[in-house]
Amino acid sequence: MNDEHTARPQERTTTAMHRTAEELEVVEERLHDLADRARGADATERLHALGHEVTAQAAAIERRADILDER
């Protein structure tokens, strides 16, 4: 792949999307870790639910980036 500064706009976009998805996966792991250490059942449930939502968003971004990569 080209250097970010010389890549086509679509390549820059998909690179950013893949990076965003990776960063969201890190956030998701952190949320689940926090949920496991939360003091109350409500907090644990909310943090796990949020972690799952972040995972779903990361997967959706990754899928869209993969579709653009194929073009």
N, C-alpha and C positions, 0 to 999 in steps of 0.2 A: 504494500500500500504506500501511497505517496506521503510525504511530509504533510502535516496538518495544514501548513500555510500554502502549499501548492496543490493540495487535493481539490477535486471538484466539489462544489457545494453539497451535492448529495452524499459524497463520501464523508465530508465533515459532519453532516447531519447524522448519518448512521453511526459514526464513531462516537459522537456525543450521546446518542441514544443508548448505545451499548454500555458506555461508561456510566450513564445515569442508572441503568438497570443494575449494574454491578454495585453501585453505591447504595441503591435501595435494598439489595440483598444483605449488605452489611448492616443497614438500619434494621432490617427484619430480624436478623440474628440477635442484635442488641435488644430489641423489644421482647423477644422470647426469653432472653436471659433475665431481663428485668421482671418479666411476668413470673418466672420461676422463683424469684426472690421477693416478690411482692408480699405484703403482710396480710392482705385481705383477699377473700375469694373474688369479690367484685373487681378489684384492681387486676388480679391475675387474669380473670376472664377478659376484661377490656384490653389489656396489653396483648394477650394472645390474639384476640380478634383483630386488633390493629396490625399486628405482625402479619397475620394472614392476608389482610387487605393490601398491605405494602407488597407482599409476595405476589399477589395477583396483578398489581400495577406493574411491578418489575417484569413479570412474564409477558404482559401485554405490550409493554415497550419493546422488549426483546423480540417478540413476534413481528411487530411492525418494522423494526430495524432489519430483521432478516428478510422480510418481503422487499424492502427497499434495496438491500444488498443484492438481491437476485435480479434486479432490473438492469 
